[in-house]
Amino acid sequence: MAGSVEKANAQAFFRRSTLVPDNPSTRSKKLRPTGNLGANDIVILGTGDELCIKTITADAKAVRAAAQGVLFDVVLHPPISLTGR
């Protein structure tokens, strides 16, 4: 469970964020799901591609798998556990 400071930080973050609808780029639509690249990965990375914005992700396997056909503008960050432990 999040504490009061964590909840306030999350609310502030969401106020500064803009939700965008799925709209994958034409070139991302040419990719096919694989063991390391899921359909959701293609939509998420492809939407960033269509909007010409960086996608921030910890899913390096998906980015590498997609690079077989499309190089996306991404920032990779280390994976972290979100279990609260």
HELIX and SHEET records of a PDB file:
HELIX    1   1 SER A    4  ARG A   16  1                                  13    
HELIX    2   2 SER A   28  LYS A   30  5                                   3    
HELIX    3   3 ALA A   39  LEU A   51  1                                  13    
HELIX    4   4 ALA A   60  ALA A   66  1                                   7    
SHEET    1   A 2 THR A  55  THR A  57  0                                        
SHEET    2   A 2 VAL A  74  LEU A  76  1                                        
END                                                                             
